[in-house]
Amino acid sequence: MVGNLKLNKILWGITAVPALLAGVTGLANPGIYTGVVSEEIIPGVISQDLLTIIATVSILLLIWRTGKSNYRLHIILTGLTGYLFYAYGIYTIEQVYNGLYFVYMAVFGMAFYSVIISVASIRSDVLSRVRLSEFIRRLSSGFSLGTAALFSGLWIAMLIPLLREGNRIENLFSVFILDLCFIMPAFVIMAVMLMKKRGMGVLLTPALFVLGFTLLLPVGLAELFKPLYGLSIDPGGMIFYLGISILFLVLAAIHLKNLRIAPREPAA
């Protein structure tokens, strides 16, 4: 599916390895977050480090298994690399100034360029041969627009009082930046491309669904870590984020299963 697969594998790999080391270090020694991360969000940091370990190990295994014809694996790799961009964007923007901060910055930057190069490497002849059923196309485009509307609405509703009163928050402001500047616009763009039956939208929408799954799952799982830090579980929040993350996973699987790339037509 992508041209220059070797380059893309190298980029996926050099992004995943330092992220794996950072995730393992954070999970094994949560003390590195003391003083640089508020206590109330430590459970979220721990669950994100756990998910990072799973995501990076998955990336390394998929790199080993993928070949030029494994377009579904390419899409999943792009989505998982997008997760690393977001996860370490949070650590970088939130100024998690510990001994791993330069690693966070490196992963954030490398993940960004890895995703850009991966998308730019998609061969034009593949885009013209992408096939997806009408029902799945409508389902995926509708869910993408719904996701953008839901989270944009939630974050804007939280931002307006801050803007009106001239206040600022100390934690998780990076989510507003990453979601409203990058992720939600990407969902809208992919939805429009899907509605117009553009090959790029058909191919990259499941990558966004993989991204959504990996981003929301640790938010839900964080509730399970709260009692370890003397905090109360929010059942409603846990059900909301776990439920949407599972929806993302199911839709990614359905979309990928129905995705086809037609064979090249023989030359005249």
C-alpha positions in Angstrom: 0.0 0.0 0.0 2.8 2.4 0.9 5.8 3.1 -1.2 9.3 2.8 0.4 8.0 0.4 3.0 11.6 0.0 4.5 11.7 3.7 5.3 8.3 3.6 7.0 9.3 0.5 9.0 12.4 2.4 10.2 10.3 5.4 11.2 7.7 3.3 13.0 10.4 1.4 14.8 12.5 4.4 16.0 9.2 6.0 17.2 8.1 2.9 19.1 11.3 1.9 20.9 11.9 5.1 23.0 8.1 5.2 23.7 8.3 1.7 25.0 11.2 2.5 27.2 9.4 5.6 28.5 6.2 3.6 29.2 8.1 0.8 31.0 10.0 3.3 33.1 6.9 5.2 34.1 4.9 2.1 35.0 7.8 0.6 36.9 8.7 3.8 38.7 5.7 6.1 39.0 7.8 8.3 41.3 9.2 10.0 38.2 5.9 11.9 38.0 6.0 13.2 41.6 6.0 17.0 41.6 5.5 17.3 37.8 2.1 15.7 37.5 -0.9 16.5 39.8 -1.9 13.7 42.1 -5.5 13.6 40.8 -4.3 12.7 37.3 -1.6 10.2 38.2 -4.1 7.2 37.6 -4.5 8.5 34.0 -0.8 8.7 33.5 -0.3 5.2 34.8 -3.0 3.8 32.5 -1.6 5.7 29.6 1.9 4.2 30.2 0.3 0.8 30.3 -1.5 1.3 27.0 1.7 2.7 25.6 3.6 -0.5 26.4 0.8 -2.5 24.7 0.7 -0.2 21.6 4.5 -0.1 21.1 4.9 -3.8 21.4 2.1 -4.2 18.9 3.9 -1.8 16.6 7.1 -3.7 16.7 5.3 -7.0 16.1 3.4 -5.6 13.2 6.5 -4.1 11.7 8.0 -7.6 11.7 4.9 -9.2 10.1 3.9 -6.6 7.6 4.8 -6.7 3.9 3.9 -4.7 0.8 0.5 -6.2 0.4 -0.6 -6.1 4.1 -2.5 -2.8 3.7 -4.6 -3.5 6.8 -1.5 -3.7 9.0 -0.2 -0.5 7.4 -3.4 1.3 8.5 -3.2 -0.1 12.0 0.4 1.0 12.3 -0.5 4.5 11.2 -3.3 4.6 13.9 -1.0 3.3 16.6 1.7 5.8 15.7 -0.9 8.5 15.8 -1.6 7.4 19.4 2.0 8.0 20.3 1.9 11.5 18.7 -1.1 12.3 21.0 0.1 10.6 24.1 3.5 12.2 24.1 2.0 15.5 22.9 0.2 15.5 26.2 3.5 14.9 28.2 5.3 17.5 26.1 2.7 20.3 26.2 1.8 19.7 29.9 5.5 20.2 30.8 6.2 16.9 32.5 9.7 18.0 33.3 11.3 14.8 34.6 14.4 12.9 33.4 12.4 11.5 30.4 11.2 14.9 29.0 13.6 14.9 26.1 12.4 11.3 25.2 8.8 12.6 25.3 9.7 15.4 22.9 11.6 13.0 20.6 8.6 10.6 20.4 6.2 13.4 19.9 8.2 14.8 17.0 9.1 11.4 15.4 5.5 10.2 15.6 4.3 13.3 13.8 6.7 13.0 10.9 6.2 9.2 10.8 2.4 9.6 10.3 3.0 12.4 7.7 5.4 10.3 5.7 3.3 7.2 6.1 0.3 9.0 4.6 2.4 10.7 1.9 3.8 7.3 0.9 0.4 5.8 0.0 0.6 5.0 -3.7 -1.8 6.9 -5.9 -2.7 3.7 -7.9 -4.0 2.2 -4.6 -6.3 5.1 -3.9 -8.1 4.6 -7.1 -8.6 0.9 -6.4 -10.0 1.1 -2.9 -13.5 -0.4 -2.3 -15.9 -0.2 0.6 -19.6 -1.1 0.9 -22.0 1.8 0.9 -23.4 0.9 4.3 -20.0 0.8 6.0 -19.0 4.0 4.2 -22.1 5.8 5.6 -21.6 4.3 9.0 -18.0 5.3 9.3 -18.6 8.8 8.0 -21.5 9.3 10.3 -19.6 8.1 13.4 -16.6 10.3 12.4 -18.8 13.4 12.2 -20.6 12.4 15.5 -17.3 12.0 17.2 -16.1 15.4 16.1 -19.3 17.1 17.1 -19.4 15.4 20.5 -15.9 16.1 21.7 -15.7 19.5 20.1 -18.9 20.5 21.8 -17.7 19.1 25.2 -14.3 20.9 25.0 -15.7 24.2 23.7 -18.3 24.2 26.5 -15.5 23.8 29.0 -13.4 26.5 27.4 -16.1 29.2 27.1 -16.3 29.9 30.9 -12.5 30.0 31.1 -12.4 32.5 28.3 -15.2 34.5 29.7 -13.6 34.8 33.1 -10.0 35.0 32.0 -9.1 31.9 34.0 -6.6 29.1 33.2 -6.3 25.5 34.2 -3.1 23.7 35.2 -3.8 20.2 34.0 -5.0 18.6 30.8 -5.2 21.8 28.7 -3.2 19.9 26.1 -6.3 17.8 25.3 -8.1 21.0 24.1 -5.1 21.8 21.9 -4.6 18.4 20.4 -8.3 17.6 19.9 -9.5 20.9 18.6 -6.4 21.7 16.4 -5.6 18.2 15.1 -7.8 15.2 15.9 -11.4 16.5 15.5 -10.6 18.3 12.2 -9.1 15.1 11.0 -12.3 13.3 11.8 -14.3 15.9 9.8 -11.9 15.7 6.9 -12.1 11.9 6.8 -15.9 12.0 7.0 -16.1 14.4 4.1 -13.7 12.3 2.1 -15.7 9.2 2.8 -18.9 10.9 1.7 -17.2 11.9 -1.5 -15.9 8.3 -1.9 -12.3 9.4 -1.9 -9.8 6.6 -1.5 -7.7 8.5 1.1 -10.7 8.8 3.4 -11.7 5.1 3.0 -8.1 4.0 3.9 -7.4 6.4 6.7 -10.7 6.5 8.6 -10.0 3.1 10.3 -6.6 4.5 11.4 -8.4 7.3 13.1 -10.7 4.7 14.8 -7.7 2.8 16.0 -6.4 6.2 17.4 -9.7 6.9 19.1 -9.7 3.4 20.7 -6.2 3.8 22.1 -6.8 7.3 23.3 -10.0 6.7 25.2 -9.3 3.3 26.6 -6.7 4.5 29.2 -9.1 7.3 30.2 -11.7 4.7 31.2 -9.1 2.4 32.7 -7.7 5.2 34.8 -10.8 4.9 37.1 -9.6 1.5 38.1 -6.3 2.9 39.4 -7.9 5.7 41.4 -8.4 3.7 44.6 -4.6 3.1 44.7 -4.2 6.8 45.2 -7.1 7.4 47.6 -9.4 8.7 44.9 -13.0 7.7 44.2 -14.0 5.9 41.0 -16.4 7.8 38.7 -18.6 5.0 37.3 -20.3 7.2 34.8 -17.0 8.5 33.3 -15.6 5.0 33.2 -18.6 3.6 31.3 -18.6 6.6 28.9 -15.0 6.4 27.9 -14.8 2.6 27.9 -18.0 2.4 25.9 -16.9 4.8 23.2 -13.4 3.2 23.0 -15.0 -0.2 22.4 -17.2 1.4 19.7 -14.1 2.7 18.0 -12.5 -0.7 18.1 -15.6 -2.5 16.7 -16.0 0.1 13.9 -12.3 -0.2 13.1 -12.6 -3.9 12.8 -15.7 -3.8 10.7 -14.3 -1.1 8.4 -11.0 -3.0 7.9 -12.8 -6.3 7.3 -14.9 -4.8 4.5 -12.1 -2.8 3.0 -10.8 -4.1 -0.3 -8.2 -3.0 -2.8 -9.2 -4.2 -6.3 -6.4 -5.8 -8.4 -4.8 -3.7 -11.1 -6.4 -3.9 -14.5 -4.2 -5.6 -17.0 -2.4 -3.3 -19.4 -4.0 -3.0 -22.8 
